[in-house]
């Protein structure tokens, strides 16, 4: 990837993503240092980019929906 293609999160957006990540991990009792937590972090950032302007509530709901759908497929 070319350096100019990178987008950096503003501090308030990083804080929003961190809160969503923390909440999802807490809800599912996931160790924040685990591989599953890394996957959640990647999903949070991905959804944040796909839904520009999403509120914290919308972002959290989207991540929860994705996790629920994933668990239904695998579980």
C-alpha positions as a LaTeX table, in Angstrom:
\begin{tabular}{lrrr}
\hline
Residue & $x$ (\AA) & $y$ (\AA) & $z$ (\AA) \\
\hline
Unk1 & 0.00 & 0.00 & 0.00 \\
Unk2 & 1.27 & 3.47 & $-0.83$ \\
Unk3 & 1.82 & 5.74 & 2.15 \\
Unk4 & $-0.62$ & 8.35 & 0.80 \\
Unk5 & $-3.37$ & 5.70 & 0.88 \\
Unk6 & $-3.25$ & 5.52 & 4.68 \\
Unk7 & $-5.87$ & 7.39 & 6.61 \\
Unk8 & $-5.28$ & 8.20 & 10.22 \\
Unk9 & $-8.03$ & 8.40 & 12.78 \\
Unk10 & $-8.68$ & 11.66 & 14.54 \\
Unk11 & $-8.37$ & 11.30 & 18.33 \\
Unk12 & $-12.15$ & 11.41 & 18.83 \\
Unk13 & $-12.68$ & 8.69 & 16.20 \\
Unk14 & $-9.96$ & 6.53 & 17.73 \\
Unk15 & $-11.64$ & 6.95 & 21.13 \\
Unk16 & $-15.00$ & 5.95 & 19.63 \\
Unk17 & $-13.51$ & 2.81 & 18.07 \\
Unk18 & $-11.74$ & 1.99 & 21.34 \\
Unk19 & $-14.99$ & 2.27 & 23.32 \\
Unk20 & $-16.79$ & $-0.02$ & 20.87 \\
Unk21 & $-13.93$ & $-2.53$ & 20.97 \\
Unk22 & $-13.85$ & $-2.45$ & 24.77 \\
Unk23 & $-17.61$ & $-2.96$ & 25.00 \\
Unk24 & $-17.69$ & $-5.88$ & 22.58 \\
Unk25 & $-14.81$ & $-7.57$ & 24.40 \\
Unk26 & $-16.48$ & $-6.99$ & 27.77 \\
Unk27 & $-19.85$ & $-8.29$ & 26.53 \\
Unk28 & $-18.30$ & $-11.57$ & 25.38 \\
Unk29 & $-15.65$ & $-11.80$ & 28.12 \\
Unk30 & $-12.88$ & $-11.77$ & 25.50 \\
Unk31 & $-9.26$ & $-11.28$ & 26.54 \\
Unk32 & $-8.18$ & $-8.04$ & 24.89 \\
Unk33 & $-4.79$ & $-9.61$ & 24.09 \\
Unk34 & $-6.30$ & $-12.59$ & 22.24 \\
Unk35 & $-6.46$ & $-13.31$ & 18.53 \\
Unk36 & $-10.24$ & $-13.00$ & 18.72 \\
Unk37 & $-9.81$ & $-9.48$ & 20.13 \\
Unk38 & $-7.48$ & $-8.62$ & 17.24 \\
Unk39 & $-10.20$ & $-9.77$ & 14.83 \\
Unk40 & $-12.74$ & $-7.61$ & 16.64 \\
Unk41 & $-10.43$ & $-4.60$ & 16.47 \\
Unk42 & $-10.01$ & $-5.10$ & 12.73 \\
Unk43 & $-13.77$ & $-5.43$ & 12.30 \\
Unk44 & $-14.40$ & $-2.23$ & 14.28 \\
Unk45 & $-12.00$ & $-0.28$ & 12.09 \\
Unk46 & $-13.43$ & $-1.84$ & 8.93 \\
Unk47 & $-17.02$ & $-1.00$ & 9.85 \\
Unk48 & $-15.96$ & 2.49 & 10.94 \\
Unk49 & $-14.56$ & 3.07 & 7.45 \\
Unk50 & $-17.62$ & 1.57 & 5.76 \\
Unk51 & $-20.06$ & 3.68 & 7.79 \\
Unk52 & $-18.61$ & 7.18 & 7.86 \\
Unk53 & $-20.42$ & 9.34 & 10.36 \\
Unk54 & $-21.87$ & 6.38 & 12.26 \\
Unk55 & $-22.62$ & 6.99 & 15.90 \\
Unk56 & $-21.12$ & 4.87 & 18.64 \\
Unk57 & $-24.48$ & 3.12 & 19.03 \\
Unk58 & $-24.68$ & 2.35 & 15.30 \\
Unk59 & $-21.10$ & 1.10 & 15.18 \\
Unk60 & $-21.62$ & $-1.10$ & 18.23 \\
Unk61 & $-24.85$ & $-2.52$ & 16.79 \\
Unk62 & $-23.15$ & $-3.29$ & 13.48 \\
Unk63 & $-20.27$ & $-5.13$ & 15.17 \\
Unk64 & $-22.68$ & $-7.09$ & 17.37 \\
Unk65 & $-24.77$ & $-8.04$ & 14.32 \\
Unk66 & $-21.66$ & $-9.23$ & 12.47 \\
Unk67 & $-20.55$ & $-11.31$ & 15.45 \\
Unk68 & $-24.02$ & $-12.82$ & 15.85 \\
Unk69 & $-24.15$ & $-13.72$ & 12.14 \\
Unk70 & $-20.67$ & $-15.22$ & 12.32 \\
Unk71 & $-21.56$ & $-17.34$ & 15.34 \\
Unk72 & $-24.71$ & $-18.62$ & 13.61 \\
Unk73 & $-22.66$ & $-19.73$ & 10.59 \\
Unk74 & $-19.98$ & $-21.44$ & 12.65 \\
Unk75 & $-21.84$ & $-22.50$ & 15.72 \\
\hline
\end{tabular}
